[in-house]
Amino acid sequence: MNIDDIFKQRKKRWNSLINIRKNIKTEQFECPKCKKVTEGGVLKKAKWICGECGYYFKVPAHDRIEMLCDEDSFKEKFTIIATGNPLDFPGYEDKIHENQEKTGLSDAFLAGSARVAGRKIAIGVLDSRFLMGSMGTAVGEKICRLTEYAGKRKIPLIIFSASGGARMQEGLFSLMQMANTSAAVEQFKNAGGLFISYLTNPTTGGVSASYASLGDIIIAEPDALICFAGPRVIKQTIGQTLPEGFQHAEFLLEHGMIDMIVRREEMRDVMTRLLQMHKK
C-alpha cells in the first residue's frame, strides 16, 4: 500500500466518522437494565448514563475524550498504523473493514495528545464497538508508540481500557502485545512518567493482564467487570459458587486491586486534581 492509498483511506474513515457521529444523535438506544429507549443525542449529553436507572452505556472513543479533555484540544496520532492479517485468518480483513465502516476508527484504539485543564497529556481509548476493543498487533503498537511519545515529552499518560482481551484472529502475534505494552509502560514509569489507567466495563483478558493493571493510579467505573477469565469460566472450572460481585470494580477495590472508583460525572474533576497533584 502506497502513501496515496493510506491518505485515501484516512479521508474515507474521517468522512465515515463524521456521518456516524451525526447519525448517532438520532439513533435509539434501549437500556439493558430498565429497557427505557433514549435518543443518542440525549445520552451523549448525559455522558451515556441512563436517565431512568443510572445504567452506564458503553462510550464511543471520541465521546470519552470529549468528556475528559479541553474543547478542541485532542489531536489524533499514529493513524498510519494499520491492522494486517498475519495468519491469513479467513474473513478477518472483511471484518476489519466492516468495523472501520461501523465506527469510523482505523482500529480499536484511538490515540493522541490533548489537554486537561490546560495540562498536556497523552491519551488513548479502547473502543469496545470495534471487535470488542480487542488488542491485536496494531492496537499494541499504538499503545507502545503513545507511551514512548509521552515519555519523550515528559507528559502524563492516560489510557481508558474497554476490552475483551487479545484478538484471537492474530493468535500469538496478539498475545505478544501483552509483553510489548507492559515493557513500554514499565520503561515509561521507570523514567518517572505518570500512568493513569482507567478501567471501564468490561476490561478483560490480555488487556487486564498486561498494561491496564500497571497504572501508577488505577481507576475504575462503578460495577465494571475487570478480570482475566470471566466469572462463568472460573465457576465452570473450579465447580464452586463465587463471592457476590466477584471481579467487579467494588470487589476489586475492597481487596486492594484498584485504587478508586470514580463515577463518570466526576471523572474530569478527579483527573484534573490528580494531574495537579503530580505536577512537577
VOZA-935458 format. One record per residue (C-alpha): residue in three letters; chain; x, y, z. Coordinates in steps of 0.5 Angstrom, whole numbers, plus 500, padded with zeros to 3 digits. Layout:
BEGIN
+------+------+-----+-----+-----+
! code ! unit !   u !   v !   w !
+------+------+-----+-----+-----+
!  ALA !    A !   X !   Y !   Z !
...
+------+------+-----+-----+-----+
***
This chain:
BEGIN
+------+------+-----+-----+-----+
! code ! unit !   u !   v !   w !
+------+------+-----+-----+-----+
!  MET !    A ! 500 ! 500 ! 500 !
!  ASN !    A ! 503 ! 507 ! 498 !
!  ILE !    A ! 502 ! 513 ! 501 !
!  ASP !    A ! 497 ! 516 ! 497 !
!  ASP !    A ! 492 ! 510 ! 499 !
!  ILE !    A ! 494 ! 511 ! 506 !
!  PHE !    A ! 491 ! 518 ! 506 !
!  LYS !    A ! 485 ! 516 ! 502 !
!  GLN !    A ! 483 ! 511 ! 507 !
!  ARG !    A ! 484 ! 516 ! 512 !
!  LYS !    A ! 480 ! 521 ! 509 !
!  LYS !    A ! 475 ! 516 ! 508 !
!  ARG !    A ! 475 ! 514 ! 515 !
!  TRP !    A ! 474 ! 521 ! 517 !
!  ASN !    A ! 468 ! 522 ! 513 !
!  SER !    A ! 465 ! 516 ! 516 !
!  LEU !    A ! 467 ! 518 ! 523 !
!  ILE !    A ! 463 ! 525 ! 521 !
!  ASN !    A ! 457 ! 521 ! 519 !
!  ILE !    A ! 457 ! 516 ! 525 !
!  ARG !    A ! 457 ! 522 ! 530 !
!  LYS !    A ! 452 ! 526 ! 526 !
!  ASN !    A ! 447 ! 520 ! 526 !
!  ILE !    A ! 448 ! 517 ! 533 !
!  LYS !    A ! 445 ! 523 ! 536 !
!  THR !    A ! 438 ! 521 ! 533 !
!  GLU !    A ! 439 ! 513 ! 534 !
!  GLN !    A ! 435 ! 510 ! 539 !
!  PHE !    A ! 438 ! 506 ! 545 !
!  GLU !    A ! 435 ! 501 ! 549 !
!  CYS !    A ! 438 ! 501 ! 557 !
!  PRO !    A ! 440 ! 494 ! 558 !
!  LYS !    A ! 437 ! 495 ! 565 !
!  CYS !    A ! 431 ! 498 ! 565 !
!  LYS !    A ! 429 ! 498 ! 558 !
!  LYS !    A ! 428 ! 505 ! 557 !
!  VAL !    A ! 429 ! 508 ! 550 !
!  THR !    A ! 433 ! 514 ! 549 !
!  GLU !    A ! 436 ! 518 ! 543 !
!  GLY !    A ! 443 ! 518 ! 543 !
!  GLY !    A ! 444 ! 526 ! 543 !
!  VAL !    A ! 440 ! 526 ! 550 !
!  LEU !    A ! 445 ! 520 ! 552 !
!  LYS !    A ! 451 ! 524 ! 550 !
!  LYS !    A ! 449 ! 530 ! 554 !
!  ALA !    A ! 448 ! 526 ! 560 !
!  LYS !    A ! 455 ! 522 ! 559 !
!  TRP !    A ! 452 ! 516 ! 556 !
!  ILE !    A ! 448 ! 515 ! 563 !
!  CYS !    A ! 441 ! 512 ! 563 !
!  GLY !    A ! 437 ! 518 ! 566 !
!  GLU !    A ! 432 ! 513 ! 569 !
!  CYS !    A ! 436 ! 508 ! 572 !
!  GLY !    A ! 443 ! 510 ! 572 !
!  TYR !    A ! 446 ! 505 ! 568 !
!  TYR !    A ! 453 ! 506 ! 564 !
!  PHE !    A ! 452 ! 505 ! 557 !
!  LYS !    A ! 459 ! 504 ! 553 !
!  VAL !    A ! 462 ! 510 ! 551 !
!  PRO !    A ! 465 ! 512 ! 544 !
!  ALA !    A ! 472 ! 513 ! 544 !
!  HIS !    A ! 471 ! 520 ! 541 !
!  ASP !    A ! 466 ! 522 ! 546 !
!  ARG !    A ! 470 ! 519 ! 552 !
!  ILE !    A ! 476 ! 524 ! 550 !
!  GLU !    A ! 471 ! 530 ! 550 !
!  MET !    A ! 468 ! 528 ! 557 !
!  LEU !    A ! 475 ! 529 ! 560 !
!  CYS !    A ! 479 ! 534 ! 555 !
!  ASP !    A ! 479 ! 541 ! 554 !
!  GLU !    A ! 475 ! 543 ! 548 !
!  ASP !    A ! 478 ! 542 ! 541 !
!  SER !    A ! 485 ! 540 ! 544 !
!  PHE !    A ! 485 ! 533 ! 542 !
!  LYS !    A ! 490 ! 531 ! 536 !
!  GLU !    A ! 490 ! 524 ! 534 !
!  LYS !    A ! 497 ! 521 ! 533 !
!  PHE !    A ! 499 ! 514 ! 529 !
!  THR !    A ! 494 ! 514 ! 524 !
!  ILE !    A ! 498 ! 511 ! 519 !
!  ILE !    A ! 499 ! 504 ! 523 !
!  ALA !    A ! 494 ! 499 ! 520 !
!  THR !    A ! 492 ! 492 ! 522 !
!  GLY !    A ! 495 ! 486 ! 518 !
!  ASN !    A ! 493 ! 479 ! 517 !
!  PRO !    A ! 499 ! 476 ! 520 !
!  LEU !    A ! 496 ! 469 ! 520 !
!  ASP !    A ! 491 ! 469 ! 514 !
!  PHE !    A ! 485 ! 468 ! 518 !
!  PRO !    A ! 479 ! 467 ! 514 !
!  GLY !    A ! 475 ! 473 ! 513 !
!  TYR !    A ! 479 ! 478 ! 518 !
!  GLU !    A ! 480 ! 483 ! 513 !
!  ASP !    A ! 473 ! 484 ! 511 !
!  LYS !    A ! 471 ! 484 ! 519 !
!  ILE !    A ! 476 ! 490 ! 520 !
!  HIS !    A ! 473 ! 494 ! 514 !
!  GLU !    A ! 466 ! 493 ! 517 !
!  ASN !    A ! 468 ! 495 ! 524 !
!  GLN !    A ! 472 ! 501 ! 521 !
!  GLU !    A ! 466 ! 503 ! 517 !
!  LYS !    A ! 462 ! 502 ! 523 !
!  THR !    A ! 466 ! 506 ! 528 !
!  GLY !    A ! 470 ! 511 ! 523 !
!  LEU !    A ! 476 ! 508 ! 527 !
!  SER !    A ! 482 ! 505 ! 524 !
!  ASP !    A ! 482 ! 500 ! 530 !
!  ALA !    A ! 480 ! 499 ! 537 !
!  PHE !    A ! 485 ! 504 ! 540 !
!  LEU !    A ! 484 ! 512 ! 539 !
!  ALA !    A ! 491 ! 515 ! 541 !
!  GLY !    A ! 493 ! 522 ! 541 !
!  SER !    A ! 495 ! 528 ! 545 !
!  ALA !    A ! 490 ! 533 ! 549 !
!  ARG !    A ! 490 ! 538 ! 555 !
!  VAL !    A ! 486 ! 537 ! 561 !
!  ALA !    A ! 485 ! 544 ! 565 !
!  GLY !    A ! 491 ! 547 ! 561 !
!  ARG !    A ! 496 ! 541 ! 562 !
!  LYS !    A ! 498 ! 537 ! 556 !
!  ILE !    A ! 497 ! 529 ! 557 !
!  ALA !    A ! 498 ! 523 ! 552 !
!  ILE !    A ! 491 ! 520 ! 552 !
!  GLY !    A ! 489 ! 513 ! 549 !
!  VAL !    A ! 482 ! 510 ! 549 !
!  LEU !    A ! 480 ! 503 ! 547 !
!  ASP !    A ! 473 ! 503 ! 544 !
!  SER !    A ! 469 ! 496 ! 545 !
!  ARG !    A ! 465 ! 498 ! 539 !
!  PHE !    A ! 471 ! 495 ! 535 !
!  LEU !    A ! 472 ! 488 ! 535 !
!  MET !    A ! 470 ! 488 ! 543 !
!  GLY !    A ! 476 ! 493 ! 544 !
!  SER !    A ! 481 ! 487 ! 543 !
!  MET !    A ! 488 ! 488 ! 543 !
!  GLY !    A ! 492 ! 486 ! 536 !
!  THR !    A ! 498 ! 488 ! 533 !
!  ALA !    A ! 496 ! 495 ! 531 !
!  VAL !    A ! 493 ! 496 ! 538 !
!  GLY !    A ! 499 ! 494 ! 542 !
!  GLU !    A ! 504 ! 498 ! 537 !
!  LYS !    A ! 499 ! 504 ! 538 !
!  ILE !    A ! 500 ! 504 ! 546 !
!  CYS !    A ! 507 ! 503 ! 545 !
!  ARG !    A ! 508 ! 509 ! 541 !
!  LEU !    A ! 503 ! 513 ! 545 !
!  THR !    A ! 507 ! 511 ! 551 !
!  GLU !    A ! 514 ! 513 ! 548 !
!  TYR !    A ! 511 ! 520 ! 546 !
!  ALA !    A ! 509 ! 521 ! 553 !
!  GLY !    A ! 516 ! 519 ! 555 !
!  LYS !    A ! 520 ! 524 ! 550 !
!  ARG !    A ! 515 ! 530 ! 552 !
!  LYS !    A ! 515 ! 528 ! 560 !
!  ILE !    A ! 508 ! 529 ! 560 !
!  PRO !    A ! 503 ! 524 ! 564 !
!  LEU !    A ! 500 ! 518 ! 560 !
!  ILE !    A ! 492 ! 517 ! 561 !
!  ILE !    A ! 489 ! 510 ! 558 !
!  PHE !    A ! 482 ! 508 ! 558 !
!  SER !    A ! 481 ! 501 ! 557 !
!  ALA !    A ! 475 ! 497 ! 555 !
!  SER !    A ! 477 ! 490 ! 552 !
!  GLY !    A ! 475 ! 483 ! 551 !
!  GLY !    A ! 483 ! 482 ! 551 !
!  ALA !    A ! 487 ! 479 ! 546 !
!  ARG !    A ! 485 ! 479 ! 539 !
!  MET !    A ! 484 ! 471 ! 537 !
!  GLN !    A ! 485 ! 472 ! 529 !
!  GLU !    A ! 492 ! 474 ! 530 !
!  GLY !    A ! 494 ! 469 ! 535 !
!  LEU !    A ! 501 ! 469 ! 538 !
!  PHE !    A ! 502 ! 476 ! 535 !
!  SER !    A ! 496 ! 479 ! 539 !
!  LEU !    A ! 499 ! 475 ! 545 !
!  MET !    A ! 506 ! 478 ! 544 !
!  GLN !    A ! 503 ! 485 ! 545 !
!  MET !    A ! 502 ! 484 ! 553 !
!  ALA !    A ! 509 ! 484 ! 553 !
!  ASN !    A ! 510 ! 489 ! 549 !
!  THR !    A ! 506 ! 494 ! 552 !
!  SER !    A ! 508 ! 492 ! 559 !
!  ALA !    A ! 515 ! 493 ! 557 !
!  ALA !    A ! 514 ! 500 ! 554 !
!  VAL !    A ! 509 ! 502 ! 561 !
!  GLU !    A ! 515 ! 500 ! 565 !
!  GLN !    A ! 520 ! 504 ! 562 !
!  PHE !    A ! 516 ! 510 ! 562 !
!  LYS !    A ! 515 ! 509 ! 569 !
!  ASN !    A ! 522 ! 508 ! 571 !
!  ALA !    A ! 524 ! 514 ! 568 !
!  GLY !    A ! 519 ! 518 ! 572 !
!  GLY !    A ! 513 ! 518 ! 568 !
!  LEU !    A ! 506 ! 518 ! 571 !
!  PHE !    A ! 501 ! 513 ! 568 !
!  ILE !    A ! 494 ! 513 ! 570 !
!  SER !    A ! 490 ! 507 ! 568 !
!  TYR !    A ! 482 ! 508 ! 568 !
!  LEU !    A ! 478 ! 501 ! 567 !
!  THR !    A ! 471 ! 501 ! 564 !
!  ASN !    A ! 466 ! 496 ! 563 !
!  PRO !    A ! 469 ! 491 ! 561 !
!  THR !    A ! 477 ! 490 ! 562 !
!  THR !    A ! 478 ! 483 ! 561 !
!  GLY !    A ! 483 ! 478 ! 558 !
!  GLY !    A ! 490 ! 480 ! 556 !
!  VAL !    A ! 489 ! 488 ! 557 !
!  SER !    A ! 487 ! 487 ! 564 !
!  ALA !    A ! 493 ! 482 ! 565 !
!  SER !    A ! 498 ! 487 ! 562 !
!  TYR !    A ! 499 ! 495 ! 561 !
!  ALA !    A ! 492 ! 496 ! 564 !
!  SER !    A ! 494 ! 493 ! 571 !
!  LEU !    A ! 501 ! 497 ! 571 !
!  GLY !    A ! 498 ! 504 ! 573 !
!  ASP !    A ! 501 ! 508 ! 578 !
!  ILE !    A ! 494 ! 510 ! 579 !
!  ILE !    A ! 489 ! 505 ! 577 !
!  ILE !    A ! 481 ! 508 ! 577 !
!  ALA !    A ! 475 ! 504 ! 575 !
!  GLU !    A ! 468 ! 506 ! 573 !
!  PRO !    A ! 462 ! 503 ! 578 !
!  ASP !    A ! 461 ! 496 ! 577 !
!  ALA !    A ! 466 ! 495 ! 572 !
!  LEU !    A ! 468 ! 488 ! 570 !
!  ILE !    A ! 475 ! 487 ! 571 !
!  CYS !    A ! 478 ! 480 ! 570 !
!  PHE !    A ! 483 ! 476 ! 566 !
!  ALA !    A ! 478 ! 470 ! 565 !
!  GLY !    A ! 471 ! 471 ! 566 !
!  PRO !    A ! 467 ! 469 ! 573 !
!  ARG !    A ! 463 ! 464 ! 568 !
!  VAL !    A ! 469 ! 461 ! 566 !
!  ILE !    A ! 472 ! 460 ! 573 !
!  LYS !    A ! 466 ! 458 ! 576 !
!  GLN !    A ! 466 ! 452 ! 571 !
!  THR !    A ! 473 ! 451 ! 572 !
!  ILE !    A ! 473 ! 450 ! 580 !
!  GLY !    A ! 466 ! 448 ! 581 !
!  GLN !    A ! 465 ! 453 ! 586 !
!  THR !    A ! 460 ! 459 ! 588 !
!  LEU !    A ! 464 ! 465 ! 587 !
!  PRO !    A ! 463 ! 471 ! 592 !
!  GLU !    A ! 458 ! 476 ! 591 !
!  GLY !    A ! 460 ! 482 ! 586 !
!  PHE !    A ! 467 ! 478 ! 584 !
!  GLN !    A ! 471 ! 481 ! 579 !
!  HIS !    A ! 467 ! 487 ! 579 !
!  ALA !    A ! 470 ! 494 ! 581 !
!  GLU !    A ! 467 ! 495 ! 588 !
!  PHE !    A ! 470 ! 488 ! 590 !
!  LEU !    A ! 477 ! 489 ! 587 !
!  LEU !    A ! 477 ! 496 ! 591 !
!  GLU !    A ! 475 ! 492 ! 597 !
!  HIS !    A ! 481 ! 487 ! 596 !
!  GLY !    A ! 486 ! 493 ! 594 !
!  MET !    A ! 487 ! 491 ! 587 !
!  ILE !    A ! 485 ! 498 ! 584 !
!  ASP !    A ! 486 ! 505 ! 588 !
!  MET !    A ! 479 ! 508 ! 587 !
!  ILE !    A ! 472 ! 508 ! 584 !
!  VAL !    A ! 470 ! 514 ! 580 !
!  ARG !    A ! 463 ! 516 ! 577 !
!  ARG !    A ! 463 ! 518 ! 570 !
!  GLU !    A ! 460 ! 525 ! 572 !
!  GLU !    A ! 466 ! 526 ! 577 !
!  MET !    A ! 472 ! 524 ! 572 !
!  ARG !    A ! 474 ! 530 ! 569 !
!  ASP !    A ! 475 ! 534 ! 576 !
!  VAL !    A ! 478 ! 528 ! 579 !
!  MET !    A ! 483 ! 527 ! 574 !
!  THR !    A ! 484 ! 535 ! 574 !
!  ARG !    A ! 486 ! 534 ! 581 !
!  LEU !    A ! 491 ! 528 ! 580 !
!  LEU !    A ! 494 ! 532 ! 575 !
!  GLN !    A ! 495 ! 538 ! 579 !
!  MET !    A ! 498 ! 533 ! 585 !
!  HIS !    A ! 503 ! 530 ! 581 !
!  LYS !    A ! 505 ! 537 ! 577 !
!  LYS !    A ! 513 ! 538 ! 578 !
+------+------+-----+-----+-----+
***
